[in-house]
Amino acid sequence: MAAMRTNLYLIWCLAIATNLFAAPVEIVPPDLRGAVQPQVAVTPSGLIHVVFGKSNSLYHTTSRDGRTFPAPVKVGEIQKLALGMRRGPRVTATNERVLVTAISHADGNLHAWSSPDAGKTWKESPALNTTPNSAREGLQALAGDGRGLVVAAWLDLRTGGMDPWFRLSRDSGATWAPDARIYASPDGHVCECCAPNVAISSTGEIAASWRNWVGGSRDIYVATSRDGLLFSPPQKLGTGTWKLDGCPMDGGGLAFSPGGEWLAVWRRERTIFSSSLDNPDSTLATAAAQPIVAHLGKTPLLLWESNGALMLQRGSGEPACIARDAKAASIAGGATVAFAAWEANVNGLKTILLDSIR
């Protein structure tokens, strides 16, 4: 029944998207087609920031209304920029400062750039991983509270096995606390190719998630920190387990509600679920992958990929298709409007589309 329902949504995809959402806008000019892996952040004042990568360069553009975007500005260029399968630049912003991170497969470092003028000019700071070449897998996450508290997380190889590490800043990335390990698996490493996630609540609580590797099971775990120094023992998500001799390259998503409750979306085999502190797993869809989550006010917005389409579920409502031939979506929530960006195709070339959700 779930598969039949998903197919029905795909048939009605274009009609639903036309009726419920504004037409998405292409945010890159024709000369930058081929761009991939968009990420979105919104400041407390409502300024929208989007970053993406193309070849070895990462770019930034911004908008007040989500409809008009100036020509993207090159943030930086690094050798063998990590792109694809949830690799790529990340962004967070306050009203005063924008922070962008990206990983180089060449030097294996997590690079960071900041802008004091909404993305017009950029300055690179030292690598966030203090052990050179330890972030070479290229998988990272970045979150901010919009007021200066920022957390970067990444998969790190400095101990010999893959571990999730993090670094915290209280001034939008101007200075950073020492980097530290979030978790060490009893089996010596976590899943090697699934991106971690990090989120910050309105009260400053930090949550991190990653796909673990324990006894051959590749399940998603969540840990939290109230002081930004130590994380709690992790909580495994879901009542089942996924024994897998390989990596699904699907780390799911994580977000806090305005009330401070974390919500995770994740995949086991070809089914995606949501989990909270009090609800271990709630099935969202089958034949699905790459779920992400944000909040529109108090309502969760759950997005995922299914048969080449991008699906959206508002809270416990019915899923709706918002785009065909779409992948690698990113979403930034807000009190009255959220913004989603994704990879699309124009004339056979990758491009980035963005739409608002109200």
N, C-alpha and C positions, 0 to 999 in steps of 0.2 A: 504493500500500500504506500509506503514512504517513497519508493522509487517511482511509482506511478504518479504520485503527487508532484515529485520533483520534475518529471517530464512535462506535466501539465503546466507548471510554472514557466518552464523554458519556452513552451509554445506561446504563452501570453507575455513573454518577457518585454517585448518592445511596447506593447499596448499599455502594460502596467507602468513601465518607466515613463512613458509619455504623459500619462494621466497624473502620476503622483510626484514627479520630480521635474525640476527645471532641466532643460537640455544641457548636458555636460559641455564644458568649454575646453578646448585644447590650450594648454598653458605654455607650450614650447613653440617657437617659430619653426618654419620648414627646415631651416639649416641645422636645427638641433634634433630633427627626427632621428630615431635610433636611441633616444634616451630611455632609461629604464629605472626601476626601483624607486618610485616616488615616496616621500615621507612628508607628512603635514603636521604643523603645529599652529596653534592660535594663541595670541597674547590675551591678557585680561582686557585690553582695550578693543579687542576684536580684529587685530591685524593678522592676516593669514600668511604663513610662511610655508613654502614648498621647496624641498631640495630633491635632486635626482642626479643620476650619474650617466655619463656617456664616455665610452672608452676609458681613458685614465683621468678624466676631469669630472669634478662635481660642481653643480650649479645651484643657484638659489633665485627664486622670484617671490614676489609678495603681492598681496591684493587687499583692498578694504572691503570689497563687495563679493569676491569670489567669481566675478564675471570678467573683469579686465585685469590683465597682468602685464607689467612691463617686460622688456627683453631680459631674459635671465642673465645674471652676473656670475662669472666663474669664481667660485670660492677658492679652489685650489686644484692642483694636479699632482698626483702621486703615481709612481710606477705600479703597474698591475693592480689598479683599484679593484677592490673586492666588490663584485656585482653579481646579481642573480641568486635565485633561491633564498630570498630574504637577506642576502648580503647587499650592502649599499650604504649610502650616507644616512645619517640620522640627524634630527633637528629638534631643538627646544628653544623657547624664547620667553623673555619678559618684555615689558613695555620699553625697556632701555637697552636690552642686549640680546643678540641671537647667538646660539652656539650650535655648531655643526661638527659631527664626528664621522670618520671614515677609516677603513683599514686598507693597508697596502699588503698585497701578497708578496711583494718584493722584499720589503724590510720587516714584515710581520708585526708592524706597530699600529696602534690605535691613535690616529692623528686627530687633532682638534683645532678648529678655527673659530674665532669670535668676531662679531661685528657690533660696533656701538651706534650704527646709523641705519638700522633696519635693512642691512644687507648691501648697502652701497659699497662699502670697503670691508676687507677682511684681513685678519692677522692670525697667523698660525702660532700655536703654543707648543711646548714640548709634548711628546707622546705620553698618553695616559698610562700605558703599561710600562712600569719601570724596569722590567726585564726585557731587553731587546728581543724581537722576533717571537715573543711568546703568544701574540694574538694572531698568528699567521693564518689560522683557519678562516678568519674574515667575518665572524659572526658576533654581532654586538647589539646593544639596546641603549636607549637614552631616554630619560624622563626628567621633567621639571615641574615644579608647582606653580610656575608663573610669577613667583616672587623672589627667585634667586636660588632656591634649593634645587640641586641637580644631581642625578645619579647616572653614571655610566656603568654598564655591565657588559662583559664579553666572555667568550670561551678562551681559556688560557692554558698553555702547555708548559709552563715553567717548571712544574713538578715532575714532568715526564708523562703524566696522563692528563686528559682534558678535564678542566675544572671551571666552574663559573666564578669569575672574579668581579670586583666592583671598585669604584672610586667615587667619592662624594665631594661636592662643592657647595658652599653656602653663599657664594657670590657670583652665580651664573657662569662659573668656569674660570674666573680670574685667578683663583687659587684652589688647590685640591688637597684633600686629606690623603694619606698614604693609601695605595691600593692594597686590597685584602681579599682573601678567598671567602666566597659565600658558603661553599659546601664542598666536602670531599667525599666521594662515593666510597663505600666499603670495598667495592670491586676495583678501585684504582682509577676510574675515569667515568665521566658521564657520556651521554650520546654525543658523538663527535661533530655532527653536521646539522643539528637543529638549533636555530637561533634562540638565544635566551630572551626573556622579557623583563622589564622593570617598570614599576608604576609608583607614584607618590600620592598620598591622600591629602586632603585639605588641611589635616592636622600634622602633616609631616611624616606619617608612617610610610615605610617603604616596603613594597612587596616585590619579590623576584621569582621568576619561574624558569624552568629548564626541563629538558627531557633527560631523564636519568638513565643509567645502565646498571641494574642490580640483578645479578643472576641471569643475565640474558634478557631481562624485561626492560623495555624502553617506554616507561611511563612518565607523565609530567608530574613534577613536584613543585610546591610553592613554599617559600619561607618569607618571614616578615622581620622587620627591624623597626624599633621605635626610637633608637638613638643614633642610627646611622653608623654604628660601630660593629655590632654583632647581630647576626641573624638567628632566628629561632630554629629549632629542629624542623626539618621540612615535612610537609604534609603531602602524601601521595594523593593524586586526584583520581577519582573513579574507583569503583568496586571491583572492576576486572583488571586484567593485565595484558600487555602486548609483548609476547615473545617474538623477537624479530632478529634474524641474522643479517642485519643491514641497517641503514639509516633512512627514515622517511623524509628527512629534510623539511620538517614541518613542526615548528615550535609553538604554534598557537598564538594566543594573545592574552593580555592582562590589563585590567583597568580598575580604578576605584570609583565607586559611586560618590555623589556629593555628600552622602552621609558617612562615608569612610569605610564601606564594605568592599573588599576586593571581589572581583569576578574574573574567572579565567575561562577561556574557550580553548579547546584542544581536540586532537584527533587520536583515535585508536583504530587501527586498520582503516577502513573506508567510512567510518562513522565519526561524526564530530559531536562533542558534548560541551555543556557549560557546567562550571562548578563554582561554588562559593564556600565560605567557611562552614556553613551549616548544611549544604547540599552537595554531596560528593559527586553526583553526575546526573545531568538531565540531557536526554538525547535531543539534538537539534536537527540533524539530517544524516541520511546515508548517501553513499556515492558522492562524498564531499571532501574538501581539503582546505588547508590554509585559512583557518578561521582567525578573525581579529575582533576586537571589541572596544567600544567607547560608550559614553553616556550622552544622551540628549536630555538635559535636565536630570530627572531621576530615572528616566527610561533607558534601559540598556539597548544599544544598537549592536547587533551581532551580524557580521558579514562573513561570507565564505565563498569559495569557488565550487561550482558544480557543473560538470560537462561543458566547460568553456564559458559559463555565465557567472556573473557576480550576483549573489543572493544577499538580501537584507531582511533581518527579522527585528521588529521593534518589540522589545520585552517578550511577552509570551504570545504575541500575535502571529499571524500566518506569514511565512516567508514570501518575499516578492523579489522578482528579478529586476535589477536596476541597470544591468549592462550585459550585452553579449560580447564574446571575444575579449574578455577582460581578465586580468590576473595581477598579482602582486599589489593588492590594494593596501592603502593606509587610510586611517580615519582619525580625526581630531574632534572630540566632543565639545559641547558648550551648553550654556543654560537654555538658549532658544534656537540655536542652529548648530549643526555639525557639518564638517566638510570631509569628503572622501575623494581620494585620488587613486588612479590605477593606470596600469599599462594597457594601451589599446594599439590598434593598427590602422594606419592610413596609407593607402597605396603600397601595402606590403612592408612599411617601415614602422618600427615601434614609435609610439608617442605617448604623452601623458595627458589624461583627461581628469577634470575635477568637477564635482557637483556638490551642491548644498543639500542637506537633509533637514527638514523642519518638522 
